[in-house]
Amino acid sequence: MENDIASLVTAAASIGFIHTVIGPDHYLPFVAMSKSGQWSIVKTAIITFICGVGHVAGSIVLGLLGVSLGLALGKLEAFESFRGDLAAWGLIVLGLLYTAWGVLHAIKNRPHVHAHLHTKGEHEHLHEHIDEHGHIHKVKGKALFSPWALFIIFVFGPCESLIPLLMYPASSGSTLGLVLVTLVFAVATIGTMLVIVLGASYGLKMIPMKKLERFTHAIAGITILLCGISIQFLGL
């Protein structure tokens, strides 16, 4: 029995890592929104961690209910699939709304020419609101694209492999084994999310993107939209 639990713990760590890496929705939305929202590394880490906990917790609660009530695995998998569809469509809708808002934001902040009159004559210069102020002002209605929107979507998003491959097999042994397998999977998933998101976010901060600055919200929206499409239609 101890060998079985050890094997499941190893599998939990591996599956947690792999399912996070191959699922772009686990990190790309956070990287994109961190860039467009000009989040600090600390804020990015906190938001990613909270969303990661919500993502894993949903499947853990469902799995524990299934194990304790003796529900058929097929019913849980069907419900997890339904939750996955909700999360994917949530990303698609959020991505569409954010992209549209980002395009309007970019148009509003497009470079334009100002004429200045002086005693010695008149001159013109190129003017950009974003460059002038050095930051993007908060705009009314931006709350629609806050991290809470991602959190809600991530709570609906299932960890498809957790219940059938790990929790149900572990439940046939000891309660301690079930807890240990679940905990290792959660740590592997959230830890991988943090490493990828923080590494990519830090790397982006090193890349000069002054000319693309006003398009970052639109780019973030497109990124979220593509993540939703990849889940719903490509099965990633």
Residue frames relative to the residue before (quaternion, step in Angstrom):
aa qw qx qy qz dx dy dz
M 1.0000 0.0000 0.0000 0.0000 0.00 0.00 0.00
E 0.6394 0.5268 -0.3248 0.4562 3.58 1.02 -0.83
N 0.6320 0.5249 -0.3281 0.4662 3.57 1.07 -0.74
D 0.6322 0.5289 -0.3315 0.4591 3.58 1.04 -0.78
I 0.6617 0.4954 -0.3071 0.4715 3.59 0.92 -0.88
A 0.6352 0.5300 -0.3269 0.4569 3.60 0.98 -0.84
S 0.6501 0.5085 -0.3105 0.4717 3.57 1.01 -0.84
L 0.6670 0.4976 -0.3016 0.4653 3.57 0.99 -0.84
V 0.6219 0.5294 -0.3412 0.4654 3.59 1.05 -0.70
T 0.6455 0.5048 -0.3118 0.4808 3.58 0.97 -0.84
A 0.6537 0.5063 -0.3056 0.4722 3.56 0.99 -0.87
A 0.6271 0.5497 -0.3358 0.4380 3.58 1.02 -0.81
A 0.6592 0.4980 -0.3071 0.4723 3.58 0.95 -0.88
S 0.6777 0.4980 -0.2899 0.4567 3.59 0.92 -0.92
I 0.6849 0.4800 -0.2860 0.4677 3.58 0.87 -0.98
G 0.6252 0.5420 -0.3388 0.4478 3.58 1.00 -0.79
F 0.6721 0.4887 -0.2867 0.4767 3.57 0.98 -0.88
I 0.7107 0.4782 -0.2722 0.4384 3.58 0.75 -1.07
H 0.6871 0.4860 -0.3114 0.4413 3.60 0.82 -0.93
T 0.6243 0.5207 -0.3387 0.4738 3.60 1.18 -0.49
V 0.6732 0.5106 -0.2993 0.4432 3.59 0.87 -0.96
I 0.7428 0.4086 -0.2396 0.4731 3.60 0.87 -0.89
G 0.6594 0.4663 -0.3166 0.4974 3.59 1.27 -0.05
P 0.2809 -0.8082 0.4905 0.1653 3.63 -0.06 1.23
D 0.5792 0.5938 -0.3782 0.4109 3.58 1.18 -0.44
H 0.5849 0.5958 -0.3656 0.4114 3.59 1.25 -0.32
Y 0.8311 0.1870 -0.0797 0.5176 3.61 1.11 -0.44
L 0.6237 0.5800 -0.3667 0.3745 3.65 0.90 -0.74
P 0.6447 0.5106 -0.3583 0.4420 3.68 0.86 -0.74
F 0.6641 0.5037 -0.3091 0.4579 3.60 1.01 -0.76
V 0.6341 0.5188 -0.3270 0.4711 3.57 1.02 -0.79
A 0.6798 0.4989 -0.2862 0.4550 3.57 0.90 -0.97
M 0.7095 0.4456 -0.2730 0.4728 3.60 0.86 -0.92
S 0.5825 0.5599 -0.3722 0.4567 3.58 1.15 -0.52
K 0.6724 0.4885 -0.2865 0.4767 3.55 1.01 -0.85
S 0.7127 0.4554 -0.2715 0.4593 3.58 0.79 -1.00
G 0.7293 0.4140 -0.2361 0.4908 3.60 1.06 -0.71
Q 0.3450 -0.7664 0.4664 0.2760 3.55 1.38 -0.06
W 0.1642 0.8008 -0.5505 0.1696 3.55 0.90 1.01
S 0.4783 -0.6124 0.5358 0.3303 3.55 -1.22 0.48
I 0.6540 -0.4962 0.3806 0.4256 3.57 -1.26 0.28
V 0.6384 0.5270 -0.3295 0.4539 3.59 1.01 -0.78
K 0.6652 0.4885 -0.3062 0.4746 3.60 0.90 -0.89
T 0.6274 0.5362 -0.3310 0.4575 3.58 1.00 -0.81
A 0.6614 0.5091 -0.3014 0.4610 3.58 0.96 -0.91
I 0.6670 0.5087 -0.3078 0.4490 3.59 0.91 -0.90
I 0.6755 0.4880 -0.2960 0.4668 3.58 0.88 -0.94
T 0.6478 0.5110 -0.3198 0.4659 3.60 0.95 -0.84
F 0.6543 0.5186 -0.3110 0.4541 3.58 0.94 -0.89
I 0.6736 0.4968 -0.3056 0.4539 3.60 0.84 -0.96
C 0.6714 0.4817 -0.2985 0.4776 3.59 0.93 -0.88
G 0.6271 0.5360 -0.3345 0.4556 3.58 1.06 -0.71
V 0.6380 0.5137 -0.3211 0.4753 3.58 1.00 -0.82
G 0.6561 0.5107 -0.3088 0.4620 3.58 0.95 -0.87
H 0.6328 0.5500 -0.3148 0.4449 3.55 1.05 -0.85
V 0.7240 0.4255 -0.2406 0.4867 3.57 0.82 -1.00
A 0.6372 0.5746 -0.3325 0.3916 3.58 0.95 -0.88
G 0.6100 0.5742 -0.3547 0.4153 3.59 1.01 -0.78
S 0.7081 0.4405 -0.2585 0.4876 3.58 0.88 -0.95
I 0.6151 0.5473 -0.3528 0.4446 3.60 1.05 -0.70
V 0.6604 0.5018 -0.3096 0.4650 3.59 0.87 -0.93
L 0.6627 0.4994 -0.3041 0.4679 3.57 0.93 -0.92
G 0.6612 0.5121 -0.3059 0.4549 3.58 0.95 -0.87
L 0.6595 0.5049 -0.3106 0.4623 3.59 0.97 -0.84
L 0.6270 0.5194 -0.3318 0.4765 3.58 1.07 -0.73
G 0.6553 0.5230 -0.3085 0.4493 3.55 0.97 -0.87
V 0.6699 0.4951 -0.2914 0.4703 3.56 0.97 -0.91
S 0.7093 0.4729 -0.2723 0.4462 3.59 0.82 -0.97
L 0.7392 0.3916 -0.2222 0.5008 3.61 1.06 -0.73
G 0.4344 -0.7247 0.4409 0.3027 3.57 1.29 -0.09
L 0.2611 0.7889 -0.5167 0.2061 3.57 1.07 0.68
A 0.5587 -0.6058 0.4505 0.3433 3.55 -1.13 0.67
L 0.5589 -0.6365 0.4213 0.3241 3.56 -0.96 0.90
G 0.6201 0.5779 -0.3369 0.4099 3.56 1.02 -0.80
K 0.6441 0.5197 -0.3181 0.4624 3.58 1.04 -0.78
L 0.6572 0.5034 -0.3108 0.4669 3.57 0.98 -0.83
E 0.6515 0.5135 -0.3191 0.4583 3.58 0.97 -0.83
A 0.6316 0.5243 -0.3325 0.4644 3.59 1.05 -0.73
F 0.6634 0.4926 -0.3017 0.4757 3.57 1.00 -0.83
E 0.6256 0.5284 -0.3303 0.4694 3.59 1.04 -0.77
S 0.6349 0.5245 -0.3283 0.4627 3.58 1.02 -0.77
F 0.6382 0.5217 -0.3134 0.4715 3.57 1.04 -0.83
R 0.6443 0.5088 -0.3143 0.4766 3.58 1.00 -0.84
G 0.6303 0.5454 -0.3272 0.4451 3.56 1.05 -0.78
D 0.6385 0.5173 -0.3199 0.4715 3.57 1.04 -0.81
L 0.6376 0.5274 -0.3270 0.4565 3.59 0.99 -0.82
A 0.6685 0.5016 -0.2996 0.4602 3.58 0.93 -0.93
A 0.6554 0.5181 -0.3160 0.4497 3.58 0.95 -0.88
W 0.6854 0.4611 -0.2882 0.4843 3.58 0.90 -0.89
G 0.5829 0.5662 -0.3655 0.4539 3.57 1.16 -0.56
L 0.6581 0.4909 -0.3021 0.4843 3.58 0.97 -0.84
I 0.6405 0.5321 -0.3274 0.4466 3.58 0.99 -0.82
V 0.6769 0.4801 -0.2906 0.4763 3.59 0.88 -0.96
L 0.6526 0.5052 -0.3131 0.4699 3.59 0.92 -0.91
G 0.6574 0.5204 -0.3079 0.4498 3.57 0.97 -0.87
L 0.6503 0.5116 -0.3154 0.4645 3.59 0.97 -0.84
L 0.6740 0.4935 -0.2959 0.4632 3.58 0.88 -0.95
Y 0.6782 0.4926 -0.2902 0.4617 3.56 0.92 -0.95
T 0.6331 0.5284 -0.3354 0.4555 3.60 1.01 -0.77
A 0.6581 0.5082 -0.3081 0.4623 3.57 0.90 -0.94
W 0.6659 0.4849 -0.3012 0.4802 3.58 0.94 -0.89
G 0.6507 0.5312 -0.3146 0.4421 3.58 0.98 -0.80
V 0.6318 0.5202 -0.3296 0.4707 3.57 1.05 -0.75
L 0.6501 0.5034 -0.3129 0.4754 3.58 0.96 -0.86
H 0.6310 0.5341 -0.3192 0.4634 3.56 1.03 -0.82
A 0.6645 0.5039 -0.3023 0.4617 3.59 0.96 -0.89
I 0.6434 0.5165 -0.3205 0.4654 3.59 1.01 -0.82
K 0.6536 0.5276 -0.3065 0.4478 3.55 0.96 -0.90
N 0.7703 0.3403 -0.1693 0.5120 3.57 1.04 -0.79
R 0.3059 0.7605 -0.5241 0.2312 3.60 1.14 0.50
P 0.5866 -0.5795 0.4225 0.3762 3.60 -1.11 0.60
H 0.0452 0.7914 -0.6083 0.0411 3.58 -1.02 0.77
V 0.5055 -0.6733 0.4701 0.2650 3.53 -1.27 0.45
H 0.1503 -0.7580 0.6294 0.0814 3.53 -1.04 0.89
A 0.2548 -0.7444 0.5963 0.1593 3.57 -1.02 0.82
H 0.1091 -0.7888 0.6040 0.0320 3.57 -0.98 0.92
L 0.2541 -0.7697 0.5707 0.1319 3.56 -0.86 1.01
H 0.0239 -0.7812 0.6237 -0.0114 3.54 -0.97 0.91
T 0.6630 -0.4961 0.3675 0.4235 3.56 -1.24 0.26
K 0.7133 0.4310 -0.2527 0.4915 3.58 1.13 -0.61
G 0.7689 -0.2893 0.1832 0.5399 3.58 1.22 0.12
E 0.5301 -0.6110 0.4946 0.3177 3.53 -1.31 -0.38
H 0.0146 0.7853 -0.6188 -0.0152 3.57 -1.13 0.64
E 0.2873 -0.7487 0.5747 0.1630 3.52 -1.24 0.44
H 0.0034 0.7873 -0.6155 -0.0370 3.55 -1.22 0.42
L 0.5496 -0.6136 0.4637 0.3264 3.51 -1.22 0.64
H 0.0856 -0.8156 0.5722 -0.0098 3.55 -0.87 0.99
E 0.0045 -0.7714 0.6363 -0.0078 3.57 -0.94 0.93
H 0.4735 -0.6972 0.4585 0.2819 3.58 -0.77 1.04
I 0.6610 0.5166 -0.3236 0.4376 3.59 0.91 -0.86
D 0.6859 0.4819 -0.2911 0.4611 3.57 0.88 -0.93
E 0.6295 0.5644 -0.3371 0.4142 3.55 1.02 -0.83
H 0.7752 0.3586 -0.1820 0.4872 3.54 0.87 -0.97
G 0.4168 -0.7386 0.4482 0.2827 3.58 1.19 -0.30
H 0.7841 0.1453 -0.1268 0.5899 3.58 1.23 0.09
I 0.4811 -0.6517 0.5015 0.3038 3.54 -1.29 0.35
H 0.4005 -0.7297 0.5001 0.2390 3.56 -0.72 1.05
K 0.5269 -0.5887 0.4951 0.3616 3.54 -1.22 0.50
V 0.1811 -0.7953 0.5746 0.0674 3.53 -0.91 0.97
K 0.5691 -0.6012 0.4367 0.3522 3.55 -1.03 0.78
G 0.7643 0.3237 -0.2496 0.4987 3.56 -0.84 0.93
K 0.5009 0.6763 -0.4203 0.3394 3.58 1.24 -0.19
A 0.5026 0.6690 -0.4171 0.3548 3.59 1.23 -0.36
L 0.5321 0.6295 -0.3993 0.4014 3.58 1.21 -0.45
F 0.7655 0.3412 -0.1632 0.5205 3.55 1.10 -0.69
S 0.3282 0.7569 -0.4959 0.2712 3.55 1.16 0.60
P 0.6821 -0.4821 0.3487 0.4251 3.60 -1.24 0.25
W 0.5714 0.6034 -0.3918 0.3948 3.61 1.12 -0.49
A 0.5886 0.5596 -0.3719 0.4496 3.58 1.11 -0.57
L 0.6541 0.4945 -0.3045 0.4846 3.58 0.99 -0.83
F 0.6344 0.5440 -0.3401 0.4311 3.58 0.96 -0.84
I 0.6542 0.5143 -0.3141 0.4570 3.58 0.88 -0.94
I 0.6621 0.4994 -0.3040 0.4688 3.57 0.94 -0.89
F 0.6779 0.5013 -0.2962 0.4489 3.58 0.94 -0.86
V 0.5886 0.5493 -0.3783 0.4569 3.61 1.09 -0.52
F 0.6692 0.4769 -0.2912 0.4898 3.59 1.06 -0.73
G 0.6194 0.5771 -0.3455 0.4049 3.58 1.08 -0.68
P 0.2852 -0.7975 0.5082 0.1562 3.62 -0.63 1.08
C 0.3455 -0.6362 0.6283 0.2848 3.54 -1.38 0.27
E 0.2895 -0.8395 0.4269 0.1711 3.56 0.24 1.31
S 0.7203 0.4672 -0.2572 0.4436 3.58 0.99 -0.78
L 0.5334 0.6804 -0.3996 0.3047 3.60 1.15 -0.50
I 0.7404 0.4389 -0.2541 0.4412 3.60 0.66 -1.07
P 0.7637 0.3893 -0.2552 0.4472 3.66 0.57 -1.00
L 0.7561 0.4138 -0.2238 0.4550 3.60 0.92 -0.84
L 0.8036 0.2909 -0.1318 0.5023 3.60 1.09 -0.59
M 0.7502 0.4281 -0.2577 0.4331 3.60 0.56 -1.11
Y 0.6890 0.4769 -0.2999 0.4560 3.60 0.84 -0.89
P 0.6588 0.4785 -0.3321 0.4762 3.64 0.89 -0.75
A 0.6684 0.5012 -0.3076 0.4553 3.59 0.97 -0.84
S 0.6253 0.5708 -0.3435 0.4064 3.60 1.06 -0.67
S 0.6016 0.5650 -0.3664 0.4297 3.59 1.19 -0.38
G 0.6593 0.4636 -0.3015 0.5094 3.57 1.30 -0.21
S 0.7782 -0.2793 0.2336 0.5117 3.57 -0.71 -1.07
T 0.6209 -0.5281 0.4262 0.3924 3.53 -1.31 0.37
L 0.6162 0.5515 -0.3372 0.4499 3.56 1.07 -0.77
G 0.6409 0.5250 -0.3182 0.4608 3.56 1.01 -0.80
L 0.6368 0.5276 -0.3185 0.4633 3.58 1.01 -0.83
V 0.6655 0.4980 -0.2932 0.4723 3.57 0.92 -0.95
L 0.6716 0.5133 -0.2993 0.4427 3.58 0.90 -0.94
V 0.6584 0.5040 -0.3060 0.4678 3.59 0.91 -0.91
T 0.6639 0.5075 -0.3007 0.4596 3.58 0.93 -0.91
L 0.6651 0.5125 -0.2977 0.4542 3.56 0.94 -0.92
V 0.6520 0.5105 -0.3166 0.4626 3.61 0.94 -0.86
F 0.6369 0.5215 -0.3266 0.4645 3.59 0.98 -0.83
A 0.6644 0.5087 -0.3057 0.4542 3.59 0.92 -0.93
V 0.6696 0.4956 -0.3038 0.4623 3.59 0.89 -0.91
A 0.6546 0.5131 -0.3129 0.4586 3.59 0.96 -0.85
T 0.6695 0.5047 -0.2970 0.4569 3.58 0.95 -0.88
I 0.7186 0.4386 -0.2532 0.4766 3.57 0.72 -1.07
G 0.6371 0.5328 -0.3267 0.4512 3.59 1.00 -0.78
T 0.6569 0.4978 -0.3086 0.4748 3.59 0.97 -0.84
M 0.6115 0.5471 -0.3413 0.4587 3.57 1.03 -0.79
L 0.6827 0.4989 -0.2890 0.4488 3.57 0.84 -0.99
V 0.6580 0.5157 -0.3199 0.4458 3.60 0.88 -0.90
I 0.6951 0.4699 -0.2827 0.4648 3.59 0.85 -0.97
V 0.6830 0.4982 -0.2953 0.4450 3.59 0.82 -0.99
L 0.7046 0.4592 -0.2768 0.4647 3.58 0.80 -0.97
G 0.6401 0.5226 -0.3280 0.4577 3.59 1.00 -0.74
A 0.6894 0.4688 -0.2769 0.4778 3.58 0.91 -0.94
S 0.6487 0.5195 -0.3226 0.4530 3.59 0.98 -0.82
Y 0.6548 0.5003 -0.3139 0.4716 3.58 0.95 -0.84
G 0.6440 0.5274 -0.3178 0.4541 3.57 1.00 -0.81
L 0.6533 0.5172 -0.3141 0.4550 3.58 1.00 -0.82
K 0.6210 0.5506 -0.3419 0.4409 3.57 1.08 -0.71
M 0.6598 0.5148 -0.2981 0.4591 3.58 1.17 -0.53
I 0.6499 0.5100 -0.3067 0.4728 3.56 1.28 -0.35
P 0.3754 -0.7270 0.5203 0.2448 3.65 -0.67 0.99
M 0.0241 0.8128 -0.5784 0.0643 3.58 -0.70 1.10
K 0.1352 0.8517 -0.4995 0.0830 3.55 1.15 0.68
K 0.6964 0.4793 -0.2831 0.4530 3.59 0.90 -0.90
L 0.7131 0.4225 -0.2516 0.4997 3.59 1.18 -0.49
E 0.3669 0.7858 -0.4540 0.2045 3.58 1.29 -0.12
R 0.7184 0.4516 -0.2753 0.4518 3.57 0.86 -0.89
F 0.6648 0.4923 -0.3051 0.4719 3.59 1.26 -0.20
T 0.4292 0.7460 -0.4501 0.2380 3.62 1.23 -0.13
H 0.6308 0.5216 -0.3491 0.4563 3.62 1.04 -0.66
A 0.6514 0.5025 -0.3147 0.4734 3.58 0.96 -0.83
I 0.6415 0.5183 -0.3170 0.4684 3.59 1.00 -0.83
A 0.6360 0.5213 -0.3236 0.4681 3.59 1.02 -0.81
G 0.6504 0.5201 -0.3100 0.4586 3.57 0.98 -0.85
I 0.6554 0.5027 -0.3066 0.4730 3.58 0.95 -0.88
T 0.6287 0.5434 -0.3274 0.4498 3.58 1.03 -0.81
I 0.6703 0.4842 -0.2911 0.4811 3.58 0.91 -0.93
L 0.6310 0.5400 -0.3219 0.4545 3.58 1.01 -0.85
L 0.6816 0.4869 -0.2886 0.4638 3.59 0.88 -0.93
C 0.6052 0.5425 -0.3555 0.4614 3.60 1.10 -0.65
G 0.6599 0.5050 -0.3052 0.4652 3.57 0.94 -0.88
I 0.6549 0.5074 -0.3055 0.4693 3.57 0.99 -0.87
S 0.6574 0.5222 -0.3182 0.4403 3.59 0.96 -0.84
I 0.6563 0.4893 -0.3121 0.4822 3.59 1.10 -0.65
Q 0.7354 0.4614 -0.2458 0.4312 3.54 0.75 -1.08
F 0.8220 0.2698 -0.1142 0.4884 3.58 0.88 -0.88
L 0.7388 0.3683 -0.2234 0.5183 3.60 1.20 -0.39
G 0.4245 -0.7493 0.4259 0.2774 3.57 1.30 -0.13
L 0.3680 0.7381 -0.4943 0.2746 3.63 1.13 0.53
